[in-house]
Amino acid sequence: MDDVFVGRLMSAPVETVRPHTPLDEAAAQLLEHNIGSVIVVDDRDFLEGILTATDFVRLAADDGVASEATVAEYMSTAVVTASANDPITEVADTMIDNRFHHVPVVDETEGVIGIITTTDLTAYVSGR
């Protein structure tokens, strides 16, 4: 697996939202696409943050949020990223060490170009 790179396994295109997107719209997007996260991007599609299903679980545990709440209020902004040319073993180690399920794949000129998830890794290992 040392010669497998992120670009080969990543999912693309990525479901994205803007920081001003209402939380209920972001939640609907997760459900509609059966995904565990949406990537928060600016107007040029550059990474601003990530909002995950785990973030919504935390919100529910905190008695929910106001209906006018936006993604910007709850997204994570200290996001670990990968490039398409990173070895998958390094990214997998990072995911395990930090208990991440999603790592956005970014390009310096194009912004967010994909996402690598635990599902992508599992599919590769299982041969699918």
Disulfide bonds with the S-S distance in Angstrom:
none
